Amino acid sequence: MGPYEQIANHKLVTDWFGHWPSFHDAEVLSMHLDRKPLETRPGPSFVVRLHAFEMTPEVDERGYYKLTKHAIITLQFGGVDEISLDGFNCQNAVWQLDFAEVVNQDKQPALGVSLSSSFGVRCDFRCTLAGVESITPGKPDEGVYAR
């Protein structure tokens, strides 16, 4: 079982893409940190909204890889600690989104989350609960991949 399988509702993502993606070149649209819990998730909480897609090996007439399966994905995390976040800017292109089994500051099982950057935000943290809140097919209204 891969660490991403610990994420509640991960099947929403795997059903859309046919696998768990690396999120390479996805764009972080927003991040919301809150010291309070989120409904069933303990505090502090963290919500990340990103635009993801699948890159095909085909290129278009301009020489760009054709992108399919565009979706806005909202991820929720609870019991967040040891957060490191920097570089948030106007695009926030992801190199990769990784999950690993770790322990938190209380020596309890946790999920280590690492969002490495191609350009913009970089973020690492641990959490005790993670979930896919939603996945909405389509592109964002703003930015490089706007509708």
Backbone as CSV, one residue per row, in Angstrom:
resi,resn,N_x,N_y,N_z,CA_x,CA_y,CA_z,C_x,C_y,C_z
1,MET,0.854,-1.184,0.000,0.000,0.000,0.000,0.894,1.238,0.000
2,GLY,0.658,2.146,-0.939,1.429,3.382,-1.026,0.941,4.397,-0.006
3,PRO,1.816,5.304,0.430,1.410,6.311,1.412,0.187,7.128,0.988
4,TYR,0.033,7.393,-0.327,-1.128,8.179,-0.773,-2.444,7.470,-0.445
5,GLU,-2.398,6.141,-0.272,-3.617,5.396,0.038,-4.134,5.686,1.442
6,GLN,-3.335,6.363,2.257,-3.785,6.802,3.576,-4.627,8.073,3.489
7,ILE,-4.691,8.666,2.320,-5.450,9.893,2.122,-6.910,9.529,1.880
8,ALA,-7.785,10.008,2.736,-9.213,9.744,2.575,-9.676,10.239,1.206
9,ASN,-10.507,9.486,0.564,-11.057,9.829,-0.762,-10.002,9.896,-1.859
10,HIS,-8.838,9.273,-1.678,-7.800,9.281,-2.726,-8.329,8.687,-4.033
11,LYS,-9.352,7.861,-3.916,-9.923,7.222,-5.100,-10.534,8.244,-6.061
12,LEU,-10.949,9.408,-5.559,-11.446,10.454,-6.451,-10.366,10.846,-7.465
13,VAL,-9.126,10.919,-6.986,-7.998,11.294,-7.851,-7.611,10.130,-8.761
14,THR,-7.502,8.924,-8.184,-7.090,7.782,-9.012,-8.162,7.419,-10.044
15,ASP,-9.426,7.637,-9.717,-10.486,7.396,-10.708,-10.377,8.386,-11.865
16,TRP,-10.040,9.642,-11.571,-9.948,10.666,-12.615,-8.743,10.430,-13.528
17,PHE,-7.576,10.179,-12.908,-6.339,10.044,-13.685,-6.009,8.601,-14.086
18,GLY,-6.636,7.630,-13.427,-6.325,6.230,-13.696,-5.155,5.717,-12.872
19,HIS,-4.568,6.584,-12.044,-3.418,6.273,-11.186,-3.232,7.469,-10.256
20,TRP,-2.334,7.327,-9.281,-1.999,8.469,-8.433,-0.893,9.251,-9.140
21,PRO,-1.147,10.507,-9.524,-0.151,11.273,-10.297,0.986,11.834,-9.436
22,SER,2.042,12.271,-10.097,3.159,12.924,-9.402,2.844,14.401,-9.152
23,PHE,1.839,14.919,-9.869,1.455,16.328,-9.838,2.517,17.231,-10.464
24,HIS,3.391,16.651,-11.294,4.419,17.444,-11.976,3.751,18.523,-12.837
25,ASP,4.194,19.750,-12.674,3.709,20.940,-13.367,2.310,21.383,-12.941
26,ALA,1.711,20.709,-11.949,0.455,21.219,-11.387,0.749,22.595,-10.797
27,GLU,-0.283,23.401,-10.659,-0.102,24.732,-10.074,-0.896,24.854,-8.789
28,VAL,-0.233,25.320,-7.738,-0.926,25.591,-6.486,-1.684,26.899,-6.666
29,LEU,-3.002,26.835,-6.530,-3.845,28.018,-6.695,-4.005,28.766,-5.382
30,SER,-4.157,28.016,-4.288,-4.303,28.660,-2.983,-3.913,27.696,-1.875
31,MET,-3.546,28.283,-0.728,-3.204,27.529,0.475,-3.833,28.267,1.647
32,HIS,-4.456,27.507,2.536,-5.104,28.131,3.689,-4.698,27.383,4.955
33,LEU,-3.978,28.077,5.824,-3.579,27.538,7.123,-4.522,28.084,8.186
34,ASP,-4.916,27.220,9.111,-5.802,27.653,10.194,-5.413,26.910,11.462
35,ARG,-5.375,27.604,12.573,-5.027,26.944,13.826,-6.150,26.049,14.329
36,LYS,-7.342,26.238,13.770,-8.505,25.451,14.185,-8.626,24.172,13.357
37,PRO,-9.410,23.219,13.876,-9.652,21.995,13.099,-10.620,22.238,11.944
38,LEU,-10.637,21.318,11.001,-11.602,21.288,9.890,-12.564,20.150,10.183
39,GLU,-13.805,20.426,10.417,-14.832,19.414,10.677,-14.265,18.187,11.383
40,THR,-13.951,17.121,10.640,-13.473,15.881,11.258,-11.954,15.801,11.340
41,ARG,-11.253,16.843,10.942,-9.800,16.832,10.975,-9.304,17.697,12.140
42,PRO,-8.352,17.184,12.923,-7.848,17.961,14.057,-7.063,19.188,13.590
43,GLY,-6.949,20.173,14.464,-6.172,21.358,14.141,-4.722,21.141,14.494
44,PRO,-3.861,21.997,14.046,-4.064,22.976,13.004,-4.390,22.291,11.667
45,SER,-5.083,23.033,10.816,-5.494,22.468,9.539,-4.875,23.258,8.381
46,PHE,-4.843,22.606,7.230,-4.210,23.171,6.048,-5.008,22.688,4.831
47,VAL,-5.421,23.622,3.990,-6.148,23.285,2.765,-5.333,23.782,1.580
48,VAL,-5.097,22.894,0.616,-4.334,23.232,-0.591,-5.235,22.972,-1.794
49,ARG,-5.362,23.976,-2.631,-6.160,23.870,-3.861,-5.198,23.979,-5.027
50,LEU,-5.234,22.976,-5.923,-4.304,23.013,-7.052,-4.965,22.578,-8.352
51,HIS,-4.364,23.018,-9.429,-4.801,22.648,-10.780,-3.828,21.598,-11.288
52,ALA,-4.361,20.400,-11.557,-3.535,19.297,-12.043,-4.056,18.836,-13.405
53,PHE,-3.219,18.110,-14.108,-3.576,17.620,-15.441,-2.638,16.479,-15.788
54,GLU,-2.929,15.836,-16.901,-2.057,14.775,-17.388,-1.349,15.264,-18.645
55,MET,-0.037,15.111,-18.666,0.755,15.502,-19.830,0.879,14.279,-20.738
56,THR,0.542,14.439,-22.006,0.651,13.340,-22.965,1.991,13.447,-23.698
57,PRO,2.417,12.393,-24.392,3.662,12.473,-25.163,3.485,13.236,-26.485
58,GLU,2.238,13.563,-26.841,1.961,14.275,-28.087,2.239,15.768,-27.930
59,VAL,2.633,16.409,-29.029,2.850,17.857,-29.009,1.861,18.535,-29.952
60,ASP,1.534,19.784,-29.632,0.611,20.540,-30.477,1.396,21.284,-31.561
61,GLU,0.702,22.105,-32.341,1.326,22.829,-33.449,2.376,23.835,-32.985
62,ARG,2.336,24.244,-31.707,3.335,25.187,-31.171,4.526,24.474,-30.543
63,GLY,4.467,23.116,-30.484,5.562,22.351,-29.888,5.387,22.089,-28.402
64,TYR,4.234,22.423,-27.845,3.948,22.171,-26.435,3.299,20.800,-26.273
65,TYR,3.618,20.129,-25.157,2.962,18.855,-24.880,1.466,19.079,-24.701
66,LYS,0.671,18.170,-25.258,-0.775,18.260,-25.089,-1.134,17.804,-23.669
67,LEU,-2.002,18.570,-23.046,-2.414,18.304,-21.674,-3.879,17.887,-21.666
68,THR,-4.200,16.863,-20.882,-5.574,16.374,-20.779,-5.951,16.233,-19.306
69,LYS,-7.184,15.876,-19.056,-7.699,15.572,-17.712,-7.463,16.707,-16.720
70,HIS,-7.654,17.937,-17.148,-7.509,19.087,-16.255,-8.519,18.984,-15.117
71,ALA,-8.086,19.302,-13.905,-8.988,19.277,-12.747,-8.453,20.186,-11.649
72,ILE,-9.383,20.756,-10.891,-9.040,21.511,-9.688,-9.238,20.548,-8.521
73,ILE,-8.183,20.321,-7.761,-8.217,19.366,-6.651,-8.007,20.123,-5.348
74,THR,-8.875,19.850,-4.372,-8.733,20.449,-3.052,-8.359,19.348,-2.065
75,LEU,-7.193,19.523,-1.426,-6.689,18.582,-0.432,-6.789,19.219,0.944
76,GLN,-7.233,18.434,1.933,-7.335,18.913,3.318,-6.391,18.101,4.196
77,PHE,-5.755,18.787,5.132,-4.850,18.124,6.055,-5.172,18.580,7.473
78,GLY,-5.123,17.657,8.429,-5.380,17.991,9.823,-4.253,17.507,10.709
79,GLY,-4.158,18.092,11.894,-3.079,17.740,12.810,-1.731,18.088,12.220
80,VAL,-1.643,19.256,11.590,-0.433,19.680,10.876,0.620,20.185,11.869
81,ASP,1.860,19.742,11.673,2.976,20.295,12.445,4.224,20.324,11.585
82,GLU,5.256,20.968,12.105,6.548,21.069,11.417,6.414,21.581,9.988
83,ILE,5.603,22.601,9.804,5.397,23.119,8.449,6.511,24.077,8.055
84,SER,6.947,23.937,6.826,7.930,24.832,6.225,7.340,25.251,4.883
85,LEU,7.224,26.545,4.661,6.586,27.039,3.444,7.317,28.297,2.994
86,ASP,7.709,28.324,1.728,8.312,29.553,1.204,8.126,29.636,-0.303
87,GLY,8.351,30.825,-0.845,8.364,31.046,-2.276,7.022,31.233,-2.956
88,PHE,5.927,31.325,-2.195,4.612,31.465,-2.823,4.601,32.688,-3.727
89,ASN,4.160,32.493,-4.987,4.163,33.609,-5.930,2.952,33.538,-6.854
90,CYS,3.062,34.112,-8.027,1.932,34.223,-8.947,1.659,32.963,-9.770
91,GLN,2.545,31.959,-9.729,2.296,30.746,-10.513,2.376,29.467,-9.686
92,ASN,3.415,29.237,-8.932,3.539,28.096,-8.030,3.462,26.741,-8.730
93,ALA,4.347,26.527,-9.685,4.405,25.260,-10.408,5.104,24.201,-9.555
94,VAL,4.481,23.039,-9.469,4.955,21.936,-8.632,5.912,21.052,-9.430
95,TRP,6.995,20.641,-8.799,7.853,19.630,-9.408,7.257,18.261,-9.117
96,GLN,6.902,18.043,-7.837,6.333,16.770,-7.429,5.683,16.920,-6.065
97,LEU,4.646,16.128,-5.805,3.971,16.071,-4.510,4.176,14.668,-3.974
98,ASP,4.929,14.551,-2.870,5.273,13.253,-2.291,4.650,13.072,-0.921
99,PHE,4.345,11.818,-0.603,3.811,11.447,0.701,4.656,10.305,1.244
100,ALA,4.928,10.344,2.550,5.720,9.292,3.182,5.173,9.019,4.582
101,GLU,5.284,7.789,5.015,4.882,7.437,6.374,5.969,7.903,7.326
102,VAL,5.586,8.696,8.339,6.513,9.248,9.322,5.851,9.189,10.695
103,VAL,6.474,9.783,11.702,5.853,9.971,13.012,5.819,11.465,13.308
104,ASN,4.811,11.904,14.066,4.714,13.328,14.389,5.482,13.649,15.665
105,GLN,5.341,14.878,16.152,6.090,15.314,17.331,5.715,14.528,18.586
106,ASP,4.534,13.890,18.587,4.098,13.063,19.717,4.439,11.590,19.514
107,LYS,5.266,11.311,18.506,5.701,9.951,18.170,4.543,9.064,17.707
108,GLN,3.493,9.687,17.157,2.344,8.969,16.617,2.499,8.852,15.096
109,PRO,1.889,7.815,14.486,1.961,7.695,13.022,1.411,8.953,12.350
110,ALA,2.099,9.372,11.321,1.709,10.581,10.593,2.088,10.409,9.132
111,LEU,1.687,11.399,8.356,1.997,11.418,6.935,2.902,12.620,6.674
112,GLY,4.062,12.377,6.091,4.945,13.462,5.695,4.570,13.900,4.292
113,VAL,4.383,15.199,4.110,3.980,15.741,2.814,5.074,16.689,2.339
114,SER,5.504,16.492,1.095,6.540,17.341,0.520,6.097,17.804,-0.857
115,LEU,5.933,19.101,-0.980,5.564,19.712,-2.255,6.819,20.423,-2.760
116,SER,7.514,19.772,-3.709,8.728,20.389,-4.236,8.366,21.302,-5.401
117,SER,9.194,22.292,-5.611,8.868,23.382,-6.521,9.656,23.352,-7.822
118,SER,8.956,23.657,-8.910,9.614,23.990,-10.172,9.794,25.497,-10.228
119,PHE,8.757,26.204,-9.747,8.770,27.665,-9.714,7.727,28.116,-8.699
120,GLY,8.161,28.804,-7.676,7.216,29.294,-6.680,7.252,28.504,-5.399
121,VAL,6.083,28.222,-4.872,5.955,27.674,-3.531,6.613,26.304,-3.365
122,ARG,7.227,26.152,-2.200,7.778,24.891,-1.729,7.232,24.700,-0.333
123,CYS,6.824,23.472,-0.006,6.194,23.258,1.291,6.434,21.831,1.771
124,ASP,6.768,21.694,3.050,6.932,20.395,3.702,6.225,20.454,5.046
125,PHE,5.548,19.372,5.421,4.893,19.304,6.728,4.526,17.871,7.056
126,ARG,4.087,17.681,8.283,3.544,16.398,8.714,2.094,16.629,9.108
127,CYS,1.279,15.564,8.993,-0.123,15.664,9.402,-0.596,14.301,9.895
128,THR,-1.642,14.322,10.713,-2.190,13.057,11.209,-3.364,12.584,10.366
129,LEU,-3.997,13.494,9.629,-5.096,13.132,8.738,-4.987,13.906,7.437
130,ALA,-5.340,13.244,6.339,-5.311,13.884,5.028,-6.505,13.389,4.226
131,GLY,-7.021,14.252,3.356,-8.137,13.832,2.532,-8.288,14.678,1.279
132,VAL,-8.892,14.073,0.272,-9.265,14.799,-0.939,-10.671,15.330,-0.678
133,GLU,-10.798,16.644,-0.579,-12.111,17.249,-0.349,-12.947,17.204,-1.618
134,SER,-12.301,17.549,-2.751,-13.038,17.567,-4.012,-12.087,17.527,-5.189
135,ILE,-12.651,17.108,-6.328,-11.954,17.186,-7.602,-13.004,17.651,-8.610
136,THR,-12.711,18.784,-9.237,-13.648,19.386,-10.187,-12.986,19.433,-11.557
137,PRO,-13.528,18.698,-12.526,-12.940,18.737,-13.868,-12.912,20.155,-14.425
138,GLY,-11.839,20.494,-15.112,-11.726,21.805,-15.758,-10.464,22.530,-15.376
139,LYS,-10.354,23.731,-15.925,-9.192,24.590,-15.719,-9.582,25.755,-14.821
140,PRO,-8.586,26.396,-14.189,-8.897,27.588,-13.395,-9.291,28.757,-14.282
141,ASP,-9.927,29.738,-13.690,-10.349,30.924,-14.432,-9.199,31.893,-14.718
142,GLU,-8.103,31.742,-13.994,-6.963,32.646,-14.148,-5.688,31.850,-14.314
143,GLY,-4.625,32.505,-14.757,-3.322,31.874,-14.852,-2.987,31.344,-16.238
144,VAL,-1.870,30.640,-16.324,-1.319,30.146,-17.576,-2.286,29.227,-18.315
145,TYR,-3.005,28.404,-17.559,-3.892,27.412,-18.181,-5.361,27.832,-18.141
146,ALA,-5.632,29.104,-17.987,-7.013,29.594,-17.862,-7.891,29.086,-18.996
147,ARG,-9.144,28.972,-18.662,-10.158,28.473,-19.631,-10.180,29.273,-20.883
